[in-house]
Amino acid sequence: MSSHSLSADYFNPAAETMPVPELRALQLAQLQATAERLSERVPTYRAKFAAVGVTPGDLGSLSDLDRFPFTYKSDLRDTYPFGLYSVPRTELRRIHASSGTTGKATVVGYDQHDLDIFSEVVARSLHAAGARPGMLFHNAYGYGLFTGGLGTHAGGERLGLGVVPVSGGNTDKQVQLIEDFEPEVIACTPSYALVLADALARRGHTPETISLKYAVLGAEPWTDTMRREVERRLGLRATNIYGLSEIIGPGVANEDVSEQSGSYLWEDHFYPEIVDPETGAVLPDGEFGVLVLSSMTRSAMPVLRYWTGDITRLLPADNSTGRTLRRMDGIQGRSDDMLILRGVNVYPSQLEAVLAHFTELRPHYQLVLSRSGAMDELLLKVESGRHDPVLSREVVIRIKAQVGVSVTCELCEDGSLPRSEGGKLKRVLDLRAVR
């Protein structure tokens, strides 16, 4: 099947190709209903609206949305566990939660209506990624309180895939199942896709002997360099899936496999804005800023203007697919992950872009922040096939020229840096507060 034919149909044609004026009218009606629901049923939102002097009736047009307050992760923690729900707890059918490693967990709940939406948007995402009914789906996202495993599982079943619920970790078992079951589709983090590629290579596999055709990768930032590495080593086409539990989970957006150039936002369910990270002012499409999302169709826990912290931009629809929905560019970094190094703002993705210029380097790295006296220091650890002081100096020089910061570069042995086992991979190790 050609890549063009893969994008010639849709999981939900009426929604994905809706004329833009109709889509905007639908979004306004859904946002108005969401604001009314939150004001009536959620005391936290009623207080937030009152604090800035707005009521649901003030939302007369989409441009009025910027008068309404943002929702932050702290709002979920402050109302732990069920304070933001707009239905009785008895109507909940599933609860997910974050790990809570930096404080109280953020708890999200779903009624049956929400679970139906969740499975639909994931099914759309898998379809855009190339999956088709009847294919076998190796789901290596972690099951449990993390939304990834169960969310993609339900979407796979909704699309008509045969789901293998292998979850994360236990790489040897995963390789055996890929060998024995011969799935066409896999979902996992991009870093874990490379872990599987290493393990399959050790078993003597080449891209030609691996059954996988499509990879749906997400839950952590990644670059086109990593995409090319995954595709080359596994012999497949890889697309990005985007989501976050506060909005619904995975399936907020996904790339089309024939384009691989920006993830289509399912705008009939999620309204996107890009705002200035300092002022909160709404920015026009095409400019980079913080992605803010509103879940317009959820009933148990709708969220208005959620500050994701992800730095990206909105792009127009690509007419080659026939979709009318906007796309979001790749995540450039997070507003709360921005490193300030001796007065210079640095995102990990900027450093990763520099590393992509060096064919001798592997797509595995870690940033270690420390403090020497009053000065912050940044150690860039990156895997390489060889120890080469000249290469290390070249990396340092290029980072200084392109990013404007001085770093120390340490070349590490293959396989020595942390790998993902199905969850999110922590790239930055901040030792400045460690005594």
KAFEN-V399499 format. One record per pair of residues at least 12 apart in sequence whose ideal C-beta (glycine too) atoms are under 7 Angstrom apart, sorted by the first residue. I is the first residue (numbers start at 0). J is the second residue. D is the distance in whole Angstrom. If there is no record, write none. Layout:
# KAFEN-V399499
I_J_D ; I_J_D
This chain:
# KAFEN-V399499
2_256_6 ; 2_257_4 ; 3_257_6 ; 5_129_5 ; 5_256_6 ; 5_257_6 ; 6_255_5 ; 6_257_4 ; 6_320_5 ; 10_122_6 ; 10_123_4 ; 10_126_4 ; 10_158_7 ; 11_123_6 ; 14_267_5 ; 15_322_5 ; 15_324_6 ; 16_321_5 ; 16_322_6 ; 16_323_6 ; 17_267_7 ; 17_323_6 ; 18_323_7 ; 19_323_5 ; 22_266_6 ; 22_267_7 ; 22_323_6 ; 23_61_6 ; 25_267_6 ; 26_61_7 ; 26_266_7 ; 26_270_5 ; 26_295_7 ; 27_60_7 ; 27_61_6 ; 29_295_4 ; 29_296_6 ; 30_58_6 ; 30_64_6 ; 30_270_6 ; 30_293_6 ; 30_295_6 ; 31_55_7 ; 31_58_5 ; 33_293_7 ; 33_295_5 ; 33_301_5 ; 33_303_6 ; 34_55_4 ; 34_58_5 ; 34_67_7 ; 34_303_6 ; 35_55_4 ; 36_85_6 ; 36_301_6 ; 37_85_7 ; 37_301_6 ; 37_303_6 ; 38_54_7 ; 38_55_5 ; 40_85_4 ; 41_83_6 ; 41_85_5 ; 43_74_6 ; 43_78_6 ; 43_82_6 ; 43_83_6 ; 44_303_7 ; 47_68_5 ; 51_68_5 ; 53_66_5 ; 53_67_6 ; 64_304_7 ; 65_281_5 ; 67_303_6 ; 67_304_6 ; 68_304_7 ; 69_279_7 ; 69_291_7 ; 69_304_5 ; 69_306_5 ; 70_302_5 ; 70_303_6 ; 70_304_6 ; 70_305_5 ; 70_306_7 ; 71_306_5 ; 72_105_6 ; 72_245_7 ; 75_105_4 ; 75_106_7 ; 75_245_7 ; 76_102_6 ; 76_103_5 ; 76_105_6 ; 79_103_5 ; 79_106_6 ; 80_106_4 ; 81_108_7 ; 83_300_6 ; 84_108_6 ; 84_299_6 ; 84_300_5 ; 85_298_7 ; 85_299_7 ; 85_300_7 ; 85_301_6 ; 86_110_6 ; 86_298_6 ; 86_299_5 ; 90_110_5 ; 90_299_7 ; 91_108_5 ; 91_109_7 ; 91_110_6 ; 91_299_6 ; 92_109_6 ; 92_110_6 ; 92_111_5 ; 92_114_6 ; 93_109_5 ; 93_114_6 ; 94_106_6 ; 94_108_5 ; 95_107_5 ; 95_144_6 ; 95_146_5 ; 95_244_6 ; 96_144_5 ; 97_244_7 ; 105_245_7 ; 107_244_5 ; 107_245_6 ; 107_300_6 ; 108_299_5 ; 108_300_5 ; 109_299_6 ; 110_298_6 ; 110_299_4 ; 112_298_5 ; 113_297_5 ; 113_298_6 ; 113_299_5 ; 114_153_7 ; 116_247_7 ; 116_268_6 ; 116_296_6 ; 116_297_7 ; 117_150_6 ; 117_153_6 ; 117_247_5 ; 117_248_6 ; 117_250_7 ; 118_153_4 ; 118_154_5 ; 118_157_4 ; 119_157_6 ; 120_247_7 ; 120_250_4 ; 120_251_7 ; 120_265_5 ; 120_268_6 ; 121_150_6 ; 121_151_6 ; 121_153_7 ; 121_154_2 ; 121_249_6 ; 121_250_4 ; 122_154_5 ; 122_157_4 ; 122_158_4 ; 123_265_6 ; 124_154_7 ; 124_215_7 ; 124_240_5 ; 124_250_5 ; 124_253_3 ; 125_154_6 ; 125_155_6 ; 125_158_5 ; 125_215_6 ; 126_158_6 ; 127_253_5 ; 127_254_7 ; 127_255_5 ; 127_256_7 ; 127_263_6 ; 128_213_5 ; 128_215_5 ; 128_238_4 ; 128_253_6 ; 128_256_5 ; 129_212_7 ; 129_213_4 ; 129_236_6 ; 129_256_4 ; 130_158_6 ; 130_160_6 ; 130_184_5 ; 130_213_6 ; 132_158_6 ; 132_159_3 ; 132_160_7 ; 133_159_6 ; 134_160_5 ; 134_183_4 ; 134_184_5 ; 135_160_7 ; 135_161_5 ; 135_163_7 ; 135_180_6 ; 135_182_4 ; 135_183_6 ; 136_155_4 ; 136_160_4 ; 136_161_6 ; 136_162_5 ; 136_163_7 ; 136_182_6 ; 136_184_5 ; 137_163_5 ; 137_165_6 ; 137_176_7 ; 137_177_6 ; 137_182_4 ; 137_184_7 ; 137_185_4 ; 138_151_5 ; 138_152_6 ; 138_155_7 ; 138_162_6 ; 138_163_6 ; 138_164_6 ; 138_165_6 ; 138_186_5 ; 139_165_6 ; 139_166_7 ; 139_167_6 ; 139_173_6 ; 139_185_6 ; 139_186_6 ; 139_187_4 ; 139_191_6 ; 139_421_6 ; 140_167_7 ; 140_186_6 ; 140_187_6 ; 140_421_6 ; 141_166_6 ; 141_167_4 ; 141_421_4 ; 141_422_5 ; 142_164_7 ; 142_166_5 ; 145_422_7 ; 146_244_5 ; 146_248_3 ; 146_249_7 ; 147_218_6 ; 147_249_6 ; 148_166_6 ; 150_248_4 ; 150_249_5 ; 150_250_7 ; 151_186_5 ; 151_249_6 ; 152_164_6 ; 154_250_6 ; 160_184_7 ; 163_176_6 ; 163_180_6 ; 163_182_6 ; 166_421_6 ; 167_420_5 ; 167_421_2 ; 167_422_6 ; 168_420_4 ; 168_421_5 ; 170_194_6 ; 170_195_7 ; 170_198_5 ; 173_195_6 ; 174_195_7 ; 174_198_5 ; 174_199_6 ; 174_202_6 ; 177_210_7 ; 177_211_7 ; 181_210_4 ; 182_210_6 ; 182_211_6 ; 183_210_6 ; 183_211_7 ; 183_212_5 ; 183_213_7 ; 184_213_5 ; 184_215_7 ; 185_211_5 ; 185_214_5 ; 186_215_4 ; 187_216_7 ; 187_421_6 ; 188_216_7 ; 188_218_5 ; 188_219_5 ; 188_419_5 ; 188_421_7 ; 188_423_7 ; 188_424_6 ; 189_216_4 ; 189_219_7 ; 189_221_4 ; 189_225_5 ; 189_229_6 ; 190_219_6 ; 190_418_6 ; 190_419_4 ; 190_424_5 ; 191_419_4 ; 191_420_7 ; 191_421_6 ; 192_214_6 ; 192_216_6 ; 192_229_5 ; 192_233_7 ; 193_228_7 ; 193_229_6 ; 193_362_7 ; 194_418_5 ; 194_419_7 ; 196_229_7 ; 196_232_4 ; 196_233_5 ; 206_232_7 ; 206_233_6 ; 206_234_3 ; 207_234_6 ; 209_233_6 ; 209_234_5 ; 211_233_6 ; 211_235_5 ; 212_235_5 ; 213_235_6 ; 213_236_6 ; 213_256_6 ; 214_229_6 ; 214_233_7 ; 214_235_5 ; 214_237_4 ; 215_238_6 ; 215_240_5 ; 216_237_6 ; 216_239_6 ; 216_240_7 ; 217_239_6 ; 217_240_4 ; 217_241_6 ; 217_249_6 ; 218_423_5 ; 219_419_7 ; 219_423_5 ; 219_424_5 ; 220_330_5 ; 220_348_6 ; 222_348_7 ; 222_351_5 ; 222_352_7 ; 222_355_6 ; 224_355_4 ; 224_362_6 ; 225_362_5 ; 228_362_5 ; 236_256_5 ; 238_253_6 ; 238_254_4 ; 238_256_5 ; 238_259_6 ; 239_253_7 ; 239_254_5 ; 239_262_5 ; 239_329_7 ; 240_253_5 ; 241_253_7 ; 241_262_5 ; 241_327_7 ; 243_307_6 ; 245_302_6 ; 245_305_5 ; 246_269_6 ; 246_292_5 ; 246_294_5 ; 246_302_6 ; 246_305_6 ; 247_294_6 ; 247_297_7 ; 251_264_7 ; 251_265_7 ; 251_269_5 ; 251_292_7 ; 252_264_5 ; 252_265_7 ; 252_327_6 ; 255_320_5 ; 257_320_7 ; 258_317_6 ; 258_319_7 ; 258_320_7 ; 260_317_7 ; 261_314_5 ; 261_326_3 ; 261_327_6 ; 261_328_5 ; 262_326_6 ; 262_327_5 ; 263_322_6 ; 263_324_5 ; 263_326_5 ; 264_324_6 ; 264_325_6 ; 264_326_7 ; 264_327_6 ; 265_324_7 ; 266_324_5 ; 266_325_6 ; 268_294_7 ; 268_295_6 ; 268_296_5 ; 269_292_5 ; 269_293_7 ; 269_294_6 ; 269_295_7 ; 270_292_7 ; 270_293_4 ; 270_295_6 ; 271_290_6 ; 271_292_6 ; 271_313_6 ; 271_325_7 ; 271_327_7 ; 272_291_4 ; 273_286_6 ; 273_288_4 ; 273_289_7 ; 273_290_6 ; 273_312_6 ; 273_313_6 ; 274_288_5 ; 274_289_5 ; 274_291_5 ; 275_288_5 ; 276_288_6 ; 276_289_5 ; 276_334_5 ; 284_313_4 ; 284_315_7 ; 284_325_7 ; 285_312_6 ; 286_312_6 ; 287_310_6 ; 287_311_7 ; 287_312_5 ; 287_331_6 ; 288_310_7 ; 289_306_6 ; 289_307_7 ; 289_308_6 ; 289_309_7 ; 289_310_6 ; 289_334_5 ; 290_307_5 ; 290_309_5 ; 290_311_5 ; 290_327_7 ; 291_304_5 ; 291_305_6 ; 291_306_6 ; 291_307_7 ; 292_305_5 ; 292_307_6 ; 293_305_7 ; 308_333_5 ; 308_334_5 ; 308_335_5 ; 309_330_5 ; 309_333_6 ; 310_330_7 ; 310_331_4 ; 310_332_5 ; 310_333_7 ; 310_334_6 ; 310_346_7 ; 311_327_5 ; 311_328_5 ; 311_329_7 ; 311_330_5 ; 311_331_6 ; 312_328_5 ; 313_325_5 ; 313_327_6 ; 314_326_4 ; 314_328_6 ; 331_346_6 ; 331_348_5 ; 332_346_3 ; 332_347_6 ; 332_348_5 ; 336_427_7 ; 338_368_7 ; 340_375_6 ; 340_377_6 ; 340_404_5 ; 341_374_7 ; 341_375_6 ; 341_404_7 ; 343_403_5 ; 343_404_5 ; 345_402_6 ; 345_404_6 ; 347_366_6 ; 347_426_5 ; 347_427_6 ; 349_402_5 ; 350_366_7 ; 350_379_6 ; 350_398_6 ; 350_402_7 ; 351_364_7 ; 353_397_5 ; 353_398_5 ; 353_401_6 ; 353_402_7 ; 354_381_6 ; 356_397_7 ; 357_394_7 ; 359_383_6 ; 359_384_6 ; 359_390_6 ; 360_381_5 ; 360_383_5 ; 361_382_4 ; 361_383_7 ; 361_413_6 ; 363_382_4 ; 363_416_5 ; 364_379_7 ; 364_380_6 ; 364_381_4 ; 364_416_7 ; 365_380_5 ; 365_416_5 ; 365_417_7 ; 365_426_6 ; 365_428_6 ; 366_379_6 ; 366_426_6 ; 366_427_5 ; 366_428_7 ; 367_380_6 ; 367_428_5 ; 367_430_7 ; 368_427_7 ; 368_429_5 ; 368_430_6 ; 368_431_6 ; 369_430_5 ; 369_431_6 ; 370_431_5 ; 375_431_7 ; 376_407_7 ; 377_404_7 ; 377_406_5 ; 378_407_5 ; 378_409_6 ; 379_406_5 ; 379_407_7 ; 379_408_5 ; 380_409_5 ; 380_411_5 ; 380_416_6 ; 381_408_7 ; 381_410_6 ; 381_411_7 ; 382_411_5 ; 382_412_7 ; 382_413_5 ; 382_415_7 ; 382_416_6 ; 383_410_4 ; 384_413_6 ; 386_410_6 ; 387_410_6 ; 390_410_7 ; 391_408_5 ; 391_410_5 ; 394_408_4 ; 395_408_5
